């Protein structure tokens, strides 16, 4: 996939470190959710119940609602615009066709086109921000109360660079693909929400760059809408 980038001028003054408020990345693998029985015995996602994502075969988009955050160290970057949309000739951003949209004992996964990011700013003065994404991302959803999800960013699939008074490069998932938890809510539109998800990073640069950071916190809310039939909703059931 061709890398995509977006830039913006930093708006706020702040300290050292780097954080990105941006859209969400999405993941292919299900979470290995560990639970505890009444006897204290650990249970795993092997016990996961049935999941059905509907409508089968429909294309969907994920559009940032508000802002999202990716924070490393003490500096924050805020991106106001982000989306992942389907492309002609690709099966990404699509609910699996039946019967693949049903898993009797676990999550249902979809591949995603890399989200784009724009209208971004860092809390460092005199700094420009560029966010570049690449590769195939992914999302998996598991029905339950609440509905859970996991998001995956491929190796090196998000790179944030600042230039100007502070020069820094922050790479997410630097060594291997990274999966982190999210939540899915049925609605009109349905939403995918990431709250304080820790994503592994490597930061390289000079003054103002959080070079000691090994992870960053990501926050974002995406509206998930049906592109095939805008009158329908993408939903997760049992």
N, C-alpha and C positions, 0 to 999 in steps of 0.2 A: 504494500500500500504506500502511496506517496505521502511523505510526511507533510503535516499541516502546521502552520504557525500563525501566531497573532501577537501583536505588540501593543504596548500602551505606555504612557508616561506615568511615572510614579507620582502620587498625589499627596501622600502624607509623610511627615517626618517620623523617624523611629530609631530604634537601637540596632544592635547587630543581630544577625541571624537571618533566616528567610522563611516565609510562609506563603503559600499560594491559596487564594480564595478562588476556586475555579469549579468547573463542572466535574462531574463524576466519571470515573473509569469503571468498567464493568467486567465481570468474570465468568469463566466457563465452568469451574469445578464447584461441586456442592460443598457445604461446610461440614466438617466432622464434629457435629454438635455433641458434646458429652453431657449426659444428664445423670442424676442420682436417684435410685429407687428408695423406697421407704426403709430398706434394710441397709442403706449406705453403699450398695453395689453400683458401680459405674455402668451406665448404659451409653451407647454411642448411636451415631446416625444410622446404624444398621436397623434400628427400630423405627426409622422415619416412616410416616404414613404416605398415603397416596397423594399425588399432585397432578392437577390438570390445568394447563394454561390454555386459555381460549381468546379469540377464535383460532382454530388450528390453521396454520399456513399463512396467517395474515402478517403483513409487514408492519413494523412499528418504529416510531421515533422516540428519542428521549431528549427533552429540552429542559435546560436549567430553569428552575423556578426560584427567583431571588439570586443570591450569591452562594458560592461554595468556597470552602477553605482547605488549603493544604499548607500546613505550618511546620517549619523546621527552625529550631532555635527561637530567637526572639523577634524575628521579622516576619511580616505577613504580606502575602500578595493576594489581592482580591480580583477575581474575574467575574464580570457581570453577565457575560454571554457565553453559552456553551451548548452544544447539541451533538447527538449521534443520530444520523439519518440513514435510511436504506439507500442502496445504489443499484442501478440497473445491472442485471446480470450477476448479482451477488445474492447468496442466501443469508448474508449477515442481516441483523435487525429483522429477524423473522421468527414468529412462533413456529416450532416444528410442525410439519404436516402430520395429520393423523396416520398411524397411532402414536407417533413420536412425541406428541404433545401431552401424553399421559404416562406417568411413571407410578406403578402401583406401590412402590416402596422407596421413594426418594425424590430428589429434585428434578426439575426439567430445565435444561440449559439451552441458551441461544448464543451464537457468536455475534459480536457487535463491531461495526466500523468504529475506528478510533474517533473519539469526540474532538471537536475543535474548540478552541478557547479564544476569546477576544475581549476587548475593553477591560484590560487588566492593569492593576497598579500595585506597587509595593509601598510599604510604610518606611521607605528610605528616601530622603530628598535627592533630587537630581539623578534619578535612576529610571531607565527604560526596561520594560519587561517583555520577553518573548517566550511563548509556550509552544512547543512543538510536540506533536503526538504521532505515533506510527503503529503499525502492526494490527493484528486482530485482537480485540478486547472481548470480554464475555460477561454474561450474567446467568446465574442459576437461581431458581426460586423453589422454595419448599413450603407447601401448604401447612398451616397450623394456626395456632392462636398465641402470638401473632404470626403472620406470614413472614418467613425469613428469606433472605437472599444472600448470595455471595457474589462479589465483583472481582474480576481479574484484569490486571494490567500486564501486558507481555513484558518480557525483559527489555529494559530501556525504552519502554513505550511512552514515557512522558519525560521531557527534558525542559526545565525552566532555566532561562538565562537572564541575568540582569547586567546591564552595561551602564556606564556613566561614572558616577562617584564610587560605586561599588560594583565590581565585576565578579560574577559568581555563576556557576553552573550546578544545578541540582538535578540529578538523574534518579527517577523512581524505578524501583525493581532493577537495580543495577546488575545483579548476578543471575537472577532467574525470575520467571513470572511470579507475581505476588497476588494473593487472593485475600480479600478482606470482607468483613460482614456488612450487611445492609438490611433494610426492612422494606417490605412491599405492602402498599395499602390499596385495596380495590376502591375505585371511585370514578368520578367523571371530571377530570381524568384520574386514572390510577397514578400512584406516585412511588418512586424508588428513593429511599432516604438513607444517606450515609451520615453517621454521627460519630465523631472522634475516632475514626478508623486509623490505625497506625499502619503506615505504608513505609517499607524500607527505602532508604535513599542514600546516596553518596553526594556530598557537596564539595566542590573544588573552587578555590578562589582566594582572594586576599581579604582585606579589611571589610567587615560587614557580612562576610560569608560564614554560615554556621558549619564550618568544616568538621566539627566534632559530632555533629548530628548523625545518627544512624537510622532514624525514622522520623516521619512527620505525620501530623494529624490532619485528616481529610474530612471535610464536612460539605455536604451538598444535598439538594433535593431536586429530583428530575420528575417532570410530568411525562408519563408514558402514554402515547396516543396511537390509535390505530390508523395507519396510513392507507391500508387497503380499503377500509370502510370507515370513514371518519365518524359515522353515526354509531359505531360500535365502540366498546371499551375493551382494552386488554385486561383480563382478569385471571386470578389464580384461585383455584378451588381444589376440593379433595376428590 
